[in-house]
Amino acid sequence: MESVLWMDYEECRQQVEAGTLANCIYLDEFRMVGKALEKQSGGQETGRKKGE
């Protein structure tokens, strides 16, 4: 590992999907991480509550 960059999940997801963020994770695996984050945070990983 050369470096680490901490960032908001949604911002990261958008950049991964757009191909503007160099990464080594498959998109489907990245989405699984997002689902796990949502379960852990009650849907607040993007700063919004479920239903907003």
C-alpha positions as CSV (number, residue, x, y, z in Angstrom):
1,M,0.0,0.0,0.0
2,E,1.4,3.3,-1.1
3,S,-1.0,5.7,0.6
4,V,-4.4,6.1,2.2
5,L,-7.0,8.8,1.6
6,W,-10.0,9.0,4.0
7,M,-13.1,10.5,2.4
8,D,-16.9,10.4,2.5
9,Y,-18.4,7.2,1.2
10,E,-20.8,8.9,-1.3
11,E,-18.0,11.1,-2.7
12,C,-15.8,8.1,-3.0
13,R,-18.5,6.0,-4.7
14,Q,-19.2,8.7,-7.2
15,Q,-15.5,9.0,-8.1
16,V,-15.1,5.2,-8.3
17,E,-18.1,4.9,-10.6
18,A,-16.9,7.8,-12.8
19,G,-13.4,6.3,-13.0
20,T,-11.8,9.5,-11.6
21,L,-10.4,7.9,-8.5
22,A,-7.5,5.4,-8.8
23,N,-8.4,2.3,-6.8
24,C,-8.0,-1.4,-6.6
25,I,-11.5,-2.5,-5.6
26,Y,-14.2,-3.9,-7.8
27,L,-17.4,-1.8,-7.9
28,D,-19.6,-4.6,-6.7
29,E,-17.3,-5.1,-3.7
30,F,-17.3,-1.4,-3.0
31,R,-21.1,-1.4,-3.0
32,M,-21.1,-4.3,-0.5
33,V,-19.0,-2.0,1.8
34,G,-21.6,0.7,1.4
35,K,-24.4,-1.7,2.4
36,A,-22.5,-2.8,5.4
37,L,-21.9,0.9,6.4
38,E,-25.6,1.6,6.0
39,K,-26.5,-1.2,8.3
40,Q,-23.9,-0.1,10.9
41,S,-25.0,3.5,10.8
42,G,-28.7,3.1,10.4
43,G,-28.6,4.7,6.9
44,Q,-26.6,7.7,8.0
45,E,-23.2,7.1,6.2
46,T,-24.0,9.9,3.8
47,G,-25.2,12.3,6.5
48,R,-28.8,11.6,5.8
49,K,-31.3,9.5,7.7
50,K,-33.3,6.8,5.9
51,G,-36.3,8.3,4.1
52,E,-34.7,11.7,3.5
